[in-house]
Amino acid sequence: MHPPRNLRSQAREIRILLLLVFSAHEANKLAYEMGREFQMTHQRSDALDLAMGAVAGAIGVWVMDRVGWSMYRREDPTAFQREHEARSERRDVAHAAVKKAADLTGAPLPTREPSGAGIAVHYALGILPGALYAAARRKYPALTAGHGTLYGFGLFVLMDEITAPALGLASGPAKYPWQAHARGLVSHLVLGIVTETVLGAFRRIR
């Protein structure tokens, strides 16, 4: 989760979100046309699931951030400082990933944070799993347990507690205060619920 942003940064984030939603909408239209032209119903359905999952994931991240920021602002100053010091080079996971990619490729690093690249990576961490979740939930309904809370919990454990530290994008879980873990868990549960709710709405209107 990113820390609270100023109005300019939030406006940039909304533009990126709208671009992602528009791209998913265009992918949805393309998948529909391809399915209609070639009469590949099964493939079209899978493509629609992926596109709708991407949109649902983006919306889920947007709502998740609002909940996370609300909790972030109320955090104890000592816990806030401990969390900040535990971050990889004082960056959140998304911007740490951008920094690592820039180091590996020699690409210039954005001078301001939050950057467009960092926000895009942050949303991608909800969009890509959302697309996969949408494709899998139709075949494995048990994944929707708790109206998406199982999905959200799984993302929290896999991404925040395991993958990010393993890739050097965050410190180990023990370095962070319990408030950071609680906020991450609640935020990801919200992400899961919103993603599932949006997917359910899409399915009702399809």
N, C-alpha and C positions, 0 to 999 in steps of 0.2 A: 504494500500500500504506500502511495506517495503521501508526504506531509501536505497540509493545506496549502493551496496555491493562491496567487493573486488573481485579480479579475482577468488580466491579459492571458495568463497561463490557462485559466479555466476556459476562456473563449477559444484558445488554440485547441484545447482538449475536445471541446464540443465540435469544432470543425473536423477534427480527425475522426471522432465518433460518427458524425454524419457521413463522412466519406466512406468509412467502413460499412455502415448500414447501406449506403447507396451501392457500394460494390457488391455486397451480399444480395441486394435486391436485383441487380443486373445479372448476377450469377444464377439467381432463381429463375429469371426470365429466360436466360440462355438454356438452362437445364430443361425448362418446360418446352421450349421450341425444339430442342434436340430430341426430347422424348416424343413429341408429337410427330416430328418428321420421320423418325426412324422406328416409331412404335415400340420403344424399349421402356415399357412401363416400370419394370423393376429398377433399371438403372436410373430412370428419371426420379423415382421415389427416393433412391439413395442420395442423388445429387441435391434434391430439395431438402432432405434432412440435413445434409452438410451445410447448405446455405443458411437454412433457418437456425441451425445450431450456432453458426458464426454470429448471426444477428443477436440471438438470445444471449450468447456469451458476452458480447460487447455491452449490451444493456445491463447484464448482470454485474460486470465490472464497474460500470458507471454508478449503479446503486450501491454496490459494495463500498466504493470509495467514500460515498457520502456518509454511510454508517461508520466506517472506519475513522474518518476525519472527526466526526462528532465525538467518538470515544477518545481520539488522539488529543483533542483540545482539553479534555478533562483529566488527562493523565498526570500522575504525580511528577513533579519536576525531577526528583531523583531518578525515578524509573525512566523518564524521558531522556535524561543525560546518559544513563547506562545503555539504553537502546541505541542512542546515537553513536556512542563510542564502540559498540559492538558491530556496527555496520562496516562492510568492506569499503575501506577508504572513505568512510562517512557518507556512502551513497546507498540508496535503496537498491533492491535487487535488480530492477529494470535498468537503472542507470549504471549499476555495476556491470551488467551484461553488455551495455553499450561501450563502456570503457574497455572491457576485456576484448570485445570484437575490434575496437579501434587499435588496441595494442597488437593484436594478431595480424591485422591487415594493413596497418600503417595508415589507415584512414584518419582524417582530422577529427578530433574530438569536439563535440559542441561546447561552446564556451559558457553557455547558460544552462542552468538546471532549474526547473524541469525543462528538458529539451523535447523537440518533436520526436526524435528517435527514441528517447526514453519512454515517452507516453505511448508510442506505437508498440514498443516491446511489452509494456505493461498491459495494454489491451490484448496483445497477441496471446498472453498467458491465460486469458479468459476465452478468447475467440477459438483458438485451436482445440483446446479440450472441449469447449462447447460444441464444436462441430462433430468431434468424435463421439461425445456423449449422446448427441441427437441421433447419430447413426446407430449407436449401440442400444439405446433404450427401447427402440421398436422391437429389436430381436430379443433383448433381455430385460423384460419389464421390472425385474427385481432391482435394477440399478436406480429406479425412481423412488426407492424406499424413502419414507419420510418427506415426500414431496420435494426431492432434490437435496435434502440435508445429507444423505449418504454420499452423494456426489461431491457436495461442498466439503464435507469432512475429509474425503479421500484426497481432494486437491490440496487441502491445508497440510495434511501429513506428508503427501508425496512431494509437493513443491516447496513449501516453506520449511518443513522440518528435515527433509532428506536431501532433495535435489539441489537446492540453493547452497547449503553448506558444502555439499560434495563437490560442486563446481567452483567453489571459492567466491561465490557471489554474496555470501553472508557468513557470519561466524556460526559456530555450533550452537545448538539450541540452549545449552547451559549458560551461554554468555548473555542471553537476553533475560530481562525481568519477566515475571509471570504475567504482568499486564500486557506485554507485547504479544505473548502467546494467546492470551485470552482475546485480545482484540483481533488477532489474526484468525482465530477459530470462529468467532462470531461473524466477522466479515465474510469468511468463506462459506459459512452456513447461509448467510444472506445471498451470496452469489449463487449458490446451488438452488435455493428456493426461487429466486427471480428467474434463473435460467429455465428451470422446470416450468414455472408459471407461463413464461413467454412461449415456450415450446408447446405447451398445452393449448394456449390461445391460437397459435398458428395451426395446430392440427384441427381445431374446431372450425376454422374458416377455410380450410383447404377443400 
